Amino acid sequence: MTMEPIRVLIVDDHQLMVEGLKSLLEDEEDIAFVAGANSMAEALSFLNSNTIDVIL
C-alpha cells in the first residue's frame, strides 16, 4: 500500500528559515515540500488554490 506524501507549506518572513526547513524536509520520502511563503497573506493566497496537509 503506497501512501501519498504529506504535503507541506512553510511560512516564515525569513527566507533563510524557509530554505533551511525545505532542505531538511526534502530528505524525507514521505514528505513533499509544496511551497514556501514569506507572509500570512501569501500563504492564504496559495491555500485558495492548493491542498496542503501541514503548515509550518
PQR file of N, CA, C, O and H, with PARSE charges and radii, in Angstrom:
ATOM      1  N   MET A   1       0.842  -1.175   0.000 -0.4000 1.5000
ATOM      2  CA  MET A   1       0.000   0.000   0.000 -0.0000 2.0000
ATOM      3  C   MET A   1       0.893   1.246   0.000  0.5500 1.7000
ATOM      4  O   MET A   1       1.658   1.473   0.937 -0.5500 1.4000
ATOM      5  N   THR A   2       0.786   2.030  -1.040 -0.4000 1.5000
ATOM      6  CA  THR A   2       1.573   3.249  -1.160 -0.0000 2.0000
ATOM      7  C   THR A   2       0.728   4.437  -0.723  0.5500 1.7000
ATOM      8  O   THR A   2      -0.370   4.662  -1.233 -0.5500 1.4000
ATOM      9  H   THR A   2       0.164   1.846  -1.802  0.4000 1.0000
ATOM     10  N   MET A   3       1.260   5.189   0.228 -0.4000 1.5000
ATOM     11  CA  MET A   3       0.543   6.366   0.718 -0.0000 2.0000
ATOM     12  C   MET A   3       1.069   7.609   0.022  0.5500 1.7000
ATOM     13  O   MET A   3       2.234   7.677  -0.370 -0.5500 1.4000
ATOM     14  H   MET A   3       2.152   5.007   0.643  0.4000 1.0000
ATOM     15  N   GLU A   4       0.194   8.584  -0.124 -0.4000 1.5000
ATOM     16  CA  GLU A   4       0.592   9.871  -0.677 -0.0000 2.0000
ATOM     17  C   GLU A   4       1.501  10.571   0.327  0.5500 1.7000
ATOM     18  O   GLU A   4       1.303  10.441   1.535 -0.5500 1.4000
ATOM     19  H   GLU A   4      -0.753   8.528   0.194  0.4000 1.0000
ATOM     20  N   PRO A   5       2.489  11.309  -0.156 -0.5600 1.5000
ATOM     21  CA  PRO A   5       3.341  12.051   0.778  0.2800 2.0000
ATOM     22  C   PRO A   5       2.563  13.173   1.466  0.5500 1.7000
ATOM     23  O   PRO A   5       1.587  13.692   0.923 -0.5500 1.4000
ATOM     24  N   ILE A   6       3.003  13.531   2.646 -0.4000 1.5000
ATOM     25  CA  ILE A   6       2.416  14.640   3.391 -0.0000 2.0000
ATOM     26  C   ILE A   6       2.845  15.934   2.709  0.5500 1.7000
ATOM     27  O   ILE A   6       4.038  16.194   2.556 -0.5500 1.4000
ATOM     28  H   ILE A   6       3.795  13.110   3.087  0.4000 1.0000
ATOM     29  N   ARG A   7       1.876  16.740   2.303 -0.4000 1.5000
ATOM     30  CA  ARG A   7       2.147  17.984   1.574 -0.0000 2.0000
ATOM     31  C   ARG A   7       2.325  19.127   2.567  0.5500 1.7000
ATOM     32  O   ARG A   7       1.444  19.392   3.384 -0.5500 1.4000
ATOM     33  H   ARG A   7       0.907  16.529   2.427  0.4000 1.0000
ATOM     34  N   VAL A   8       3.481  19.808   2.491 -0.4000 1.5000
ATOM     35  CA  VAL A   8       3.850  20.816   3.484 -0.0000 2.0000
ATOM     36  C   VAL A   8       4.033  22.193   2.848  0.5500 1.7000
ATOM     37  O   VAL A   8       4.661  22.335   1.799 -0.5500 1.4000
ATOM     38  H   VAL A   8       4.198  19.593   1.827  0.4000 1.0000
ATOM     39  N   LEU A   9       3.472  23.194   3.507 -0.4000 1.5000
ATOM     40  CA  LEU A   9       3.688  24.602   3.174 -0.0000 2.0000
ATOM     41  C   LEU A   9       4.448  25.219   4.337  0.5500 1.7000
ATOM     42  O   LEU A   9       4.036  25.075   5.488 -0.5500 1.4000
ATOM     43  H   LEU A   9       2.963  23.078   4.359  0.4000 1.0000
ATOM     44  N   ILE A  10       5.552  25.905   4.055 -0.4000 1.5000
ATOM     45  CA  ILE A  10       6.343  26.565   5.091 -0.0000 2.0000
ATOM     46  C   ILE A  10       6.112  28.070   4.994  0.5500 1.7000
ATOM     47  O   ILE A  10       6.252  28.659   3.922 -0.5500 1.4000
ATOM     48  H   ILE A  10       5.886  26.022   3.120  0.4000 1.0000
ATOM     49  N   VAL A  11       5.754  28.691   6.126 -0.4000 1.5000
ATOM     50  CA  VAL A  11       5.510  30.135   6.167 -0.0000 2.0000
ATOM     51  C   VAL A  11       6.460  30.762   7.185  0.5500 1.7000
ATOM     52  O   VAL A  11       6.440  30.410   8.365 -0.5500 1.4000
ATOM     53  H   VAL A  11       5.640  28.212   6.996  0.4000 1.0000
ATOM     54  N   ASP A  12       7.283  31.682   6.724 -0.4000 1.5000
ATOM     55  CA  ASP A  12       8.185  32.421   7.611 -0.0000 2.0000
ATOM     56  C   ASP A  12       8.618  33.688   6.888  0.5500 1.7000
ATOM     57  O   ASP A  12       8.834  33.677   5.676 -0.5500 1.4000
ATOM     58  H   ASP A  12       7.299  31.968   5.766  0.4000 1.0000
ATOM     59  N   ASP A  13       8.743  34.771   7.630 -0.4000 1.5000
ATOM     60  CA  ASP A  13       9.145  36.025   6.994 -0.0000 2.0000
ATOM     61  C   ASP A  13      10.649  36.096   6.735  0.5500 1.7000
ATOM     62  O   ASP A  13      11.132  37.067   6.153 -0.5500 1.4000
ATOM     63  H   ASP A  13       8.568  34.780   8.615  0.4000 1.0000
ATOM     64  N   HIS A  14      11.382  35.084   7.159 -0.4000 1.5000
ATOM     65  CA  HIS A  14      12.813  34.991   6.864 -0.0000 2.0000
ATOM     66  C   HIS A  14      13.033  33.883   5.832  0.5500 1.7000
ATOM     67  O   HIS A  14      12.847  32.705   6.138 -0.5500 1.4000
ATOM     68  H   HIS A  14      10.989  34.295   7.632  0.4000 1.0000
ATOM     69  N   GLN A  15      13.420  34.248   4.636 -0.4000 1.5000
ATOM     70  CA  GLN A  15      13.598  33.282   3.555 -0.0000 2.0000
ATOM     71  C   GLN A  15      14.614  32.202   3.918  0.5500 1.7000
ATOM     72  O   GLN A  15      14.483  31.060   3.479 -0.5500 1.4000
ATOM     73  H   GLN A  15      13.571  35.205   4.387  0.4000 1.0000
ATOM     74  N   LEU A  16      15.623  32.550   4.712 -0.4000 1.5000
ATOM     75  CA  LEU A  16      16.629  31.575   5.125 -0.0000 2.0000
ATOM     76  C   LEU A  16      16.000  30.442   5.939  0.5500 1.7000
ATOM     77  O   LEU A  16      16.410  29.288   5.811 -0.5500 1.4000
ATOM     78  H   LEU A  16      15.730  33.478   5.068  0.4000 1.0000
ATOM     79  N   MET A  17      15.019  30.758   6.767 -0.4000 1.5000
ATOM     80  CA  MET A  17      14.310  29.723   7.537 -0.0000 2.0000
ATOM     81  C   MET A  17      13.513  28.815   6.611  0.5500 1.7000
ATOM     82  O   MET A  17      13.505  27.596   6.784 -0.5500 1.4000
ATOM     83  H   MET A  17      14.686  31.695   6.871  0.4000 1.0000
ATOM     84  N   VAL A  18      12.846  29.405   5.633 -0.4000 1.5000
ATOM     85  CA  VAL A  18      12.080  28.611   4.669 -0.0000 2.0000
ATOM     86  C   VAL A  18      13.017  27.652   3.944  0.5500 1.7000
ATOM     87  O   VAL A  18      12.715  26.465   3.818 -0.5500 1.4000
ATOM     88  H   VAL A  18      12.852  30.395   5.493  0.4000 1.0000
ATOM     89  N   GLU A  19      14.137  28.155   3.472 -0.4000 1.5000
ATOM     90  CA  GLU A  19      15.094  27.320   2.736 -0.0000 2.0000
ATOM     91  C   GLU A  19      15.698  26.236   3.624  0.5500 1.7000
ATOM     92  O   GLU A  19      15.892  25.107   3.174 -0.5500 1.4000
ATOM     93  H   GLU A  19      14.382  29.119   3.574  0.4000 1.0000
ATOM     94  N   GLY A  20      15.999  26.570   4.883 -0.4000 1.5000
ATOM     95  CA  GLY A  20      16.563  25.590   5.805 -0.0000 2.0000
ATOM     96  C   GLY A  20      15.601  24.455   6.098  0.5500 1.7000
ATOM     97  O   GLY A  20      15.984  23.286   6.057 -0.5500 1.4000
ATOM     98  H   GLY A  20      15.842  27.488   5.248  0.4000 1.0000
ATOM     99  N   LEU A  21      14.351  24.793   6.395 -0.4000 1.5000
ATOM    100  CA  LEU A  21      13.350  23.759   6.648 -0.0000 2.0000
ATOM    101  C   LEU A  21      13.082  22.940   5.398  0.5500 1.7000
ATOM    102  O   LEU A  21      12.902  21.724   5.471 -0.5500 1.4000
ATOM    103  H   LEU A  21      14.040  25.742   6.428  0.4000 1.0000
ATOM    104  N   LYS A  22      13.055  23.603   4.256 -0.4000 1.5000
ATOM    105  CA  LYS A  22      12.857  22.901   2.986 -0.0000 2.0000
ATOM    106  C   LYS A  22      13.947  21.858   2.781  0.5500 1.7000
ATOM    107  O   LYS A  22      13.653  20.727   2.396 -0.5500 1.4000
ATOM    108  H   LYS A  22      13.201  24.591   4.197  0.4000 1.0000
ATOM    109  N   SER A  23      15.195  22.220   3.031 -0.4000 1.5000
ATOM    110  CA  SER A  23      16.293  21.276   2.808 -0.0000 2.0000
ATOM    111  C   SER A  23      16.201  20.088   3.760  0.5500 1.7000
ATOM    112  O   SER A  23      16.569  18.974   3.386 -0.5500 1.4000
ATOM    113  H   SER A  23      15.435  23.139   3.344  0.4000 1.0000
ATOM    114  N   LEU A  24      15.719  20.302   4.976 -0.4000 1.5000
ATOM    115  CA  LEU A  24      15.531  19.188   5.910 -0.0000 2.0000
ATOM    116  C   LEU A  24      14.412  18.257   5.446  0.5500 1.7000
ATOM    117  O   LEU A  24      14.539  17.035   5.519 -0.5500 1.4000
ATOM    118  H   LEU A  24      15.420  21.206   5.280  0.4000 1.0000
ATOM    119  N   LEU A  25      13.323  18.844   4.971 -0.4000 1.5000
ATOM    120  CA  LEU A  25      12.171  18.044   4.564 -0.0000 2.0000
ATOM    121  C   LEU A  25      12.411  17.276   3.270  0.5500 1.7000
ATOM    122  O   LEU A  25      11.831  16.209   3.074 -0.5500 1.4000
ATOM    123  H   LEU A  25      13.220  19.837   4.912  0.4000 1.0000
ATOM    124  N   GLU A  26      13.244  17.792   2.396 -0.4000 1.5000
ATOM    125  CA  GLU A  26      13.484  17.139   1.107 -0.0000 2.0000
ATOM    126  C   GLU A  26      14.151  15.777   1.259  0.5500 1.7000
ATOM    127  O   GLU A  26      14.098  14.960   0.340 -0.5500 1.4000
ATOM    128  H   GLU A  26      13.715  18.660   2.555  0.4000 1.0000
ATOM    129  N   ASP A  27      14.777  15.523   2.403 -0.4000 1.5000
ATOM    130  CA  ASP A  27      15.411  14.227   2.640 -0.0000 2.0000
ATOM    131  C   ASP A  27      14.410  13.150   3.051  0.5500 1.7000
ATOM    132  O   ASP A  27      14.747  11.966   3.075 -0.5500 1.4000
ATOM    133  H   ASP A  27      14.821  16.187   3.150  0.4000 1.0000
ATOM    134  N   GLU A  28      13.202  13.547   3.369 -0.4000 1.5000
ATOM    135  CA  GLU A  28      12.181  12.608   3.827 -0.0000 2.0000
ATOM    136  C   GLU A  28      11.339  12.128   2.648  0.5500 1.7000
ATOM    137  O   GLU A  28      10.800  12.934   1.890 -0.5500 1.4000
ATOM    138  H   GLU A  28      12.928  14.508   3.350  0.4000 1.0000
ATOM    139  N   GLU A  29      11.231  10.818   2.504 -0.4000 1.5000
ATOM    140  CA  GLU A  29      10.485  10.247   1.378 -0.0000 2.0000
ATOM    141  C   GLU A  29       8.982  10.459   1.499  0.5500 1.7000
ATOM    142  O   GLU A  29       8.290  10.580   0.488 -0.5500 1.4000
ATOM    143  H   GLU A  29      11.669  10.163   3.120  0.4000 1.0000
ATOM    144  N   ASP A  30       8.472  10.505   2.727 -0.4000 1.5000
ATOM    145  CA  ASP A  30       7.028  10.599   2.921 -0.0000 2.0000
ATOM    146  C   ASP A  30       6.529  12.031   3.123  0.5500 1.7000
ATOM    147  O   ASP A  30       5.380  12.245   3.507 -0.5500 1.4000
ATOM    148  H   ASP A  30       9.034  10.407   3.548  0.4000 1.0000
ATOM    149  N   ILE A  31       7.405  13.012   2.859 -0.4000 1.5000
ATOM    150  CA  ILE A  31       7.035  14.423   2.979 -0.0000 2.0000
ATOM    151  C   ILE A  31       7.352  15.140   1.671  0.5500 1.7000
ATOM    152  O   ILE A  31       8.439  14.988   1.114 -0.5500 1.4000
ATOM    153  H   ILE A  31       8.339  12.838   2.547  0.4000 1.0000
ATOM    154  N   ALA A  32       6.393  15.919   1.192 -0.4000 1.5000
ATOM    155  CA  ALA A  32       6.594  16.686  -0.041 -0.0000 2.0000
ATOM    156  C   ALA A  32       6.514  18.176   0.279  0.5500 1.7000
ATOM    157  O   ALA A  32       5.454  18.674   0.658 -0.5500 1.4000
ATOM    158  H   ALA A  32       5.510  16.043   1.645  0.4000 1.0000
ATOM    159  N   PHE A  33       7.628  18.887   0.129 -0.4000 1.5000
ATOM    160  CA  PHE A  33       7.617  20.341   0.257 -0.0000 2.0000
ATOM    161  C   PHE A  33       6.874  20.873  -0.958  0.5500 1.7000
ATOM    162  O   PHE A  33       7.280  20.628  -2.094 -0.5500 1.4000
ATOM    163  H   PHE A  33       8.490  18.483  -0.179  0.4000 1.0000
ATOM    164  N   VAL A  34       5.791  21.598  -0.722 -0.4000 1.5000
ATOM    165  CA  VAL A  34       4.976  22.106  -1.823 -0.0000 2.0000
ATOM    166  C   VAL A  34       5.339  23.548  -2.149  0.5500 1.7000
ATOM    167  O   VAL A  34       5.485  23.912  -3.316 -0.5500 1.4000
ATOM    168  H   VAL A  34       5.462  21.797   0.201  0.4000 1.0000
ATOM    169  N   ALA A  35       5.485  24.373  -1.101 -0.4000 1.5000
ATOM    170  CA  ALA A  35       5.787  25.785  -1.338 -0.0000 2.0000
ATOM    171  C   ALA A  35       6.240  26.452  -0.054  0.5500 1.7000
ATOM    172  O   ALA A  35       6.049  25.944   1.051 -0.5500 1.4000
ATOM    173  H   ALA A  35       5.367  24.077  -0.153  0.4000 1.0000
ATOM    174  N   GLY A  36       6.849  27.614  -0.249 -0.4000 1.5000
ATOM    175  CA  GLY A  36       7.221  28.468   0.862 -0.0000 2.0000
ATOM    176  C   GLY A  36       6.551  29.815   0.675  0.5500 1.7000
ATOM    177  O   GLY A  36       6.396  30.293  -0.448 -0.5500 1.4000
ATOM    178  H   GLY A  36       7.003  28.027  -1.146  0.4000 1.0000
ATOM    179  N   ALA A  37       6.156  30.423   1.781 -0.4000 1.5000
ATOM    180  CA  ALA A  37       5.529  31.744   1.739 -0.0000 2.0000
ATOM    181  C   ALA A  37       6.222  32.636   2.757  0.5500 1.7000
ATOM    182  O   ALA A  37       6.634  32.179   3.823 -0.5500 1.4000
ATOM    183  H   ALA A  37       6.283  30.035   2.694  0.4000 1.0000
ATOM    184  N   ASN A  38       6.346  33.915   2.415 -0.4000 1.5000
ATOM    185  CA  ASN A  38       7.028  34.854   3.299 -0.0000 2.0000
ATOM    186  C   ASN A  38       6.078  35.700   4.137  0.5500 1.7000
ATOM    187  O   ASN A  38       6.520  36.555   4.904 -0.5500 1.4000
ATOM    188  H   ASN A  38       6.012  34.286   1.549  0.4000 1.0000
ATOM    189  N   SER A  39       4.776  35.467   3.996 -0.4000 1.5000
ATOM    190  CA  SER A  39       3.797  36.197   4.801 -0.0000 2.0000
ATOM    191  C   SER A  39       2.512  35.378   4.886  0.5500 1.7000
ATOM    192  O   SER A  39       2.285  34.466   4.090 -0.5500 1.4000
ATOM    193  H   SER A  39       4.417  34.772   3.373  0.4000 1.0000
ATOM    194  N   MET A  40       1.678  35.721   5.866 -0.4000 1.5000
ATOM    195  CA  MET A  40       0.405  35.030   6.000 -0.0000 2.0000
ATOM    196  C   MET A  40      -0.482  35.312   4.793  0.5500 1.7000
ATOM    197  O   MET A  40      -1.200  34.422   4.337 -0.5500 1.4000
ATOM    198  H   MET A  40       1.862  36.462   6.512  0.4000 1.0000
ATOM    199  N   ALA A  41      -0.443  36.531   4.270 -0.4000 1.5000
ATOM    200  CA  ALA A  41      -1.244  36.866   3.088 -0.0000 2.0000
ATOM    201  C   ALA A  41      -0.837  36.002   1.899  0.5500 1.7000
ATOM    202  O   ALA A  41      -1.690  35.507   1.162 -0.5500 1.4000
ATOM    203  H   ALA A  41       0.141  37.254   4.640  0.4000 1.0000
ATOM    204  N   GLU A  42       0.460  35.824   1.719 -0.4000 1.5000
ATOM    205  CA  GLU A  42       0.956  34.980   0.631 -0.0000 2.0000
ATOM    206  C   GLU A  42       0.519  33.530   0.836  0.5500 1.7000
ATOM    207  O   GLU A  42       0.137  32.855  -0.120 -0.5500 1.4000
ATOM    208  H   GLU A  42       1.153  36.226   2.318  0.4000 1.0000
ATOM    209  N   ALA A  43       0.574  33.052   2.076 -0.4000 1.5000
ATOM    210  CA  ALA A  43       0.159  31.681   2.380 -0.0000 2.0000
ATOM    211  C   ALA A  43      -1.330  31.489   2.116  0.5500 1.7000
ATOM    212  O   ALA A  43      -1.731  30.488   1.522 -0.5500 1.4000
ATOM    213  H   ALA A  43       0.884  33.600   2.853  0.4000 1.0000
ATOM    214  N   LEU A  44      -2.151  32.441   2.553 -0.4000 1.5000
ATOM    215  CA  LEU A  44      -3.593  32.329   2.336 -0.0000 2.0000
ATOM    216  C   LEU A  44      -3.938  32.346   0.856  0.5500 1.7000
ATOM    217  O   LEU A  44      -4.827  31.617   0.416 -0.5500 1.4000
ATOM    218  H   LEU A  44      -1.825  33.254   3.036  0.4000 1.0000
ATOM    219  N   SER A  45      -3.249  33.163   0.094 -0.4000 1.5000
ATOM    220  CA  SER A  45      -3.462  33.201  -1.346 -0.0000 2.0000
ATOM    221  C   SER A  45      -3.128  31.849  -1.968  0.5500 1.7000
ATOM    222  O   SER A  45      -3.859  31.354  -2.826 -0.5500 1.4000
ATOM    223  H   SER A  45      -2.527  33.756   0.451  0.4000 1.0000
ATOM    224  N   PHE A  46      -2.026  31.260  -1.534 -0.4000 1.5000
ATOM    225  CA  PHE A  46      -1.621  29.947  -2.039 -0.0000 2.0000
ATOM    226  C   PHE A  46      -2.651  28.884  -1.666  0.5500 1.7000
ATOM    227  O   PHE A  46      -2.976  28.018  -2.479 -0.5500 1.4000
ATOM    228  H   PHE A  46      -1.432  31.662  -0.837  0.4000 1.0000
ATOM    229  N   LEU A  47      -3.164  28.947  -0.443 -0.4000 1.5000
ATOM    230  CA  LEU A  47      -4.119  27.946   0.033 -0.0000 2.0000
ATOM    231  C   LEU A  47      -5.460  28.012  -0.685  0.5500 1.7000
ATOM    232  O   LEU A  47      -6.205  27.032  -0.683 -0.5500 1.4000
ATOM    233  H   LEU A  47      -2.900  29.649   0.218  0.4000 1.0000
ATOM    234  N   ASN A  48      -5.780  29.143  -1.297 -0.4000 1.5000
ATOM    235  CA  ASN A  48      -7.034  29.256  -2.043 -0.0000 2.0000
ATOM    236  C   ASN A  48      -7.097  28.308  -3.224  0.5500 1.7000
ATOM    237  O   ASN A  48      -8.187  27.939  -3.659 -0.5500 1.4000
ATOM    238  H   ASN A  48      -5.175  29.939  -1.298  0.4000 1.0000
ATOM    239  N   SER A  49      -5.950  27.907  -3.751 -0.4000 1.5000
ATOM    240  CA  SER A  49      -5.954  27.053  -4.943 -0.0000 2.0000
ATOM    241  C   SER A  49      -5.107  25.793  -4.792  0.5500 1.7000
ATOM    242  O   SER A  49      -4.828  25.119  -5.784 -0.5500 1.4000
ATOM    243  H   SER A  49      -5.064  28.207  -3.397  0.4000 1.0000
ATOM    244  N   ASN A  50      -4.692  25.462  -3.565 -0.4000 1.5000
ATOM    245  CA  ASN A  50      -3.853  24.289  -3.345 -0.0000 2.0000
ATOM    246  C   ASN A  50      -4.278  23.560  -2.076  0.5500 1.7000
ATOM    247  O   ASN A  50      -4.807  24.162  -1.142 -0.5500 1.4000
ATOM    248  H   ASN A  50      -4.919  26.009  -2.759  0.4000 1.0000
ATOM    249  N   THR A  51      -4.035  22.255  -2.063 -0.4000 1.5000
ATOM    250  CA  THR A  51      -4.332  21.437  -0.897 -0.0000 2.0000
ATOM    251  C   THR A  51      -3.044  21.138  -0.155  0.5500 1.7000
ATOM    252  O   THR A  51      -2.077  20.647  -0.738 -0.5500 1.4000
ATOM    253  H   THR A  51      -3.605  21.766  -2.822  0.4000 1.0000
ATOM    254  N   ILE A  52      -3.038  21.435   1.131 -0.4000 1.5000
ATOM    255  CA  ILE A  52      -1.868  21.245   1.980 -0.0000 2.0000
ATOM    256  C   ILE A  52      -2.294  20.419   3.187  0.5500 1.7000
ATOM    257  O   ILE A  52      -3.405  20.583   3.692 -0.5500 1.4000
ATOM    258  H   ILE A  52      -3.824  21.833   1.605  0.4000 1.0000
ATOM    259  N   ASP A  53      -1.414  19.531   3.653 -0.4000 1.5000
ATOM    260  CA  ASP A  53      -1.692  18.740   4.851 -0.0000 2.0000
ATOM    261  C   ASP A  53      -1.157  19.409   6.111  0.5500 1.7000
ATOM    262  O   ASP A  53      -1.790  19.354   7.166 -0.5500 1.4000
ATOM    263  H   ASP A  53      -0.511  19.398   3.244  0.4000 1.0000
ATOM    264  N   VAL A  54       0.019  20.047   5.999 -0.4000 1.5000
ATOM    265  CA  VAL A  54       0.677  20.641   7.165 -0.0000 2.0000
ATOM    266  C   VAL A  54       1.223  22.012   6.791  0.5500 1.7000
ATOM    267  O   VAL A  54       1.789  22.196   5.713 -0.5500 1.4000
ATOM    268  H   VAL A  54       0.533  20.092   5.143  0.4000 1.0000
ATOM    269  N   ILE A  55       1.046  22.972   7.696 -0.4000 1.5000
ATOM    270  CA  ILE A  55       1.643  24.301   7.534 -0.0000 2.0000
ATOM    271  C   ILE A  55       2.615  24.503   8.687  0.5500 1.7000
ATOM    272  O   ILE A  55       2.253  24.371   9.856 -0.5500 1.4000
ATOM    273  H   ILE A  55       0.586  22.822   8.571  0.4000 1.0000
ATOM    274  N   LEU A  56       3.851  24.825   8.337 -0.4000 1.5000
ATOM    275  CA  LEU A  56       4.864  25.125   9.358 -0.0000 2.0000
ATOM    276  C   LEU A  56       5.138  26.608   9.333  0.5500 1.7000
ATOM    277  O   LEU A  56       5.959  27.097  10.108 -0.5500 1.4000
ATOM    278  H   LEU A  56       4.145  24.933   7.387  0.4000 1.0000
TER
END
